[in-house]
């Protein structure tokens, strides 16, 4: 039996750490919203919805592994880093194995994608190829998105607009402004999670040449961005009620944004980046709560 990796973790525990399971609810929330919206419009299909959920989770894990590996290779992850442990930088898993794990998870996502393409056609093929390309291109390639201030745009588009409307598409075979609006709400909150992460790492990212949006615009503007993203997410349910006849229960999504009050205070008032560590998990839980409540309000309403 292989000895435990450095740090006393078993191989299974090290890979679980690399997968970052706490990020998975935020990846699944928009897919559940798409499924709930399909149920509300009487187009729900269980098999495509489950496949879309599995595909989203696999792409999230692949993105996490890619970030772990490529940030280490590029020198962005050093001992000065404040955030959660990165397995490559910590020596828990050799870099070549993290890269191999990333490729294996991407291959599994492709297999799920083949099924979804058979249902949703060429639009899902395009979405799948772009999603996988951006999962790696977020921190790799000649123009890594995160290193050029485009990470926020990537998260808003792919973990919001694309995730909700794509999961709706494979059930209803239709792209609607309604699904894009729902995607904008959860995409804003997912982007807010990234904002906290980049705000915490602003100093180390700047020294490593990782020009995230937070590095480019500074602390004050990044705080304002976080507040604006929360406001956008809170505004989506009332807009859906007015424009598309969403059930009044959808206002539970707006109430869920109120749970971001504690991390908002941390973001607006922190002095030491370490104070933002709890805000990251708190914001991620708001994403999950928002998605679950909106999905339930859609699915359970006539």
DALINFEN-V452427 format. One record per run of one state. SS is the DSSP state (helix for helix, strand for strand, loop for the rest). FROM is the first residue (numbers start at 1). TO is the last residue. If there is no record, write none. Layout:
SS_FROM_TO, SS_FROM_TO
This chain:
loop_1_10, helix_11_19, loop_20_20, helix_21_40, loop_41_45, helix_46_73, loop_74_86, helix_87_90, loop_91_94, helix_95_120, loop_121_121, helix_122_137, loop_138_144, helix_145_148, loop_149_150, helix_151_172, loop_173_176, helix_177_200, loop_201_201, helix_202_208, loop_209_212, helix_213_244, loop_245_247, helix_248_269, loop_270_272, helix_273_299, loop_300_302
